[in-house]
Protein backbone atom coordinates (compact mmCIF):
# COMPACT_ATOMS: atom_id res chain seq x y z
CA UNK A 1 0.00 0.00 0.00
CA UNK A 2 2.88 2.38 0.79
CA UNK A 3 4.44 1.70 -2.62
CA UNK A 4 1.14 2.41 -4.35
CA UNK A 5 0.62 5.65 -2.42
CA UNK A 6 4.16 6.82 -3.14
CA UNK A 7 3.84 6.15 -6.86
CA UNK A 8 0.43 7.80 -7.11
CA UNK A 9 1.61 10.91 -5.26
CA UNK A 10 4.72 11.20 -7.42
CA UNK A 11 2.54 11.05 -10.52
CA UNK A 12 0.12 13.59 -9.07
CA UNK A 13 3.04 15.97 -8.48
CA UNK A 14 3.83 15.77 -12.19
CA UNK A 15 6.95 13.68 -11.74
CA UNK A 16 7.81 12.32 -15.19
CA UNK A 17 6.42 8.80 -15.55
CA UNK A 18 9.84 7.60 -16.68
CA UNK A 19 11.27 8.76 -13.35
CA UNK A 20 8.50 7.10 -11.34
CA UNK A 21 9.00 3.90 -13.31
CA UNK A 22 12.73 3.97 -12.63
CA UNK A 23 12.20 4.59 -8.90
CA UNK A 24 9.84 1.60 -8.75
CA UNK A 25 12.23 -0.59 -10.72
CA UNK A 26 9.83 -1.30 -13.58
CA UNK A 27 11.26 -2.45 -16.89
CA UNK A 28 8.53 -0.68 -18.86
CA UNK A 29 6.64 2.56 -18.15
CA UNK A 30 3.41 0.88 -19.30
CA UNK A 31 3.53 -1.25 -16.15
CA UNK A 32 3.75 1.91 -14.06
CA UNK A 33 0.92 3.62 -15.92
CA UNK A 34 -1.42 0.62 -15.77
CA UNK A 35 -0.78 0.02 -12.08
CA UNK A 36 -0.35 3.44 -10.50
CA UNK A 37 -1.84 6.18 -12.66
CA UNK A 38 -5.21 7.35 -11.40
CA UNK A 39 -7.67 10.04 -12.34
CA UNK A 40 -7.84 12.88 -9.83
CA UNK A 41 -10.86 15.18 -10.21
CA UNK A 42 -8.86 18.17 -8.95
CA UNK A 43 -6.37 17.67 -11.76
CA UNK A 44 -9.11 17.94 -14.38
CA UNK A 45 -10.24 21.28 -12.92
CA UNK A 46 -6.67 22.56 -13.02
CA UNK A 47 -6.18 21.32 -16.59
CA UNK A 48 -9.37 23.01 -17.78
CA UNK A 49 -8.40 26.27 -16.08
CA UNK A 50 -5.01 26.21 -17.83
CA UNK A 51 -6.72 25.49 -21.14
CA UNK A 52 -9.13 28.37 -20.58
CA UNK A 53 -6.27 30.77 -19.86
CA UNK A 54 -4.41 29.56 -22.94
CA UNK A 55 -7.43 30.06 -25.21
CA UNK A 56 -8.12 33.49 -23.70
CA UNK A 57 -4.57 34.58 -24.52
CA UNK A 58 -5.46 34.34 -28.22
CA UNK A 59 -8.55 36.50 -27.91
CA UNK A 60 -6.94 39.43 -26.11
C-alpha positions in Angstrom: 0.0 0.0 0.0 2.9 2.4 0.8 4.4 1.7 -2.6 1.1 2.4 -4.4 0.6 5.7 -2.4 4.2 6.8 -3.1 3.8 6.1 -6.9 0.4 7.8 -7.1 1.6 10.9 -5.3 4.7 11.2 -7.4 2.5 11.0 -10.5 0.1 13.6 -9.1 3.0 16.0 -8.5 3.8 15.8 -12.2 7.0 13.7 -11.7 7.8 12.3 -15.2 6.4 8.8 -15.6 9.8 7.6 -16.7 11.3 8.8 -13.4 8.5 7.1 -11.3 9.0 3.9 -13.3 12.7 4.0 -12.6 12.2 4.6 -8.9 9.8 1.6 -8.7 12.2 -0.6 -10.7 9.8 -1.3 -13.6 11.3 -2.5 -16.9 8.5 -0.7 -18.9 6.6 2.6 -18.1 3.4 0.9 -19.3 3.5 -1.3 -16.2 3.8 1.9 -14.1 0.9 3.6 -15.9 -1.4 0.6 -15.8 -0.8 0.0 -12.1 -0.3 3.4 -10.5 -1.8 6.2 -12.7 -5.2 7.3 -11.4 -7.7 10.0 -12.3 -7.8 12.9 -9.8 -10.9 15.2 -10.2 -8.9 18.2 -8.9 -6.4 17.7 -11.8 -9.1 17.9 -14.4 -10.2 21.3 -12.9 -6.7 22.6 -13.0 -6.2 21.3 -16.6 -9.4 23.0 -17.8 -8.4 26.3 -16.1 -5.0 26.2 -17.8 -6.7 25.5 -21.1 -9.1 28.4 -20.6 -6.3 30.8 -19.9 -4.4 29.6 -22.9 -7.4 30.1 -25.2 -8.1 33.5 -23.7 -4.6 34.6 -24.5 -5.5 34.3 -28.2 -8.5 36.5 -27.9 -6.9 39.4 -26.1 
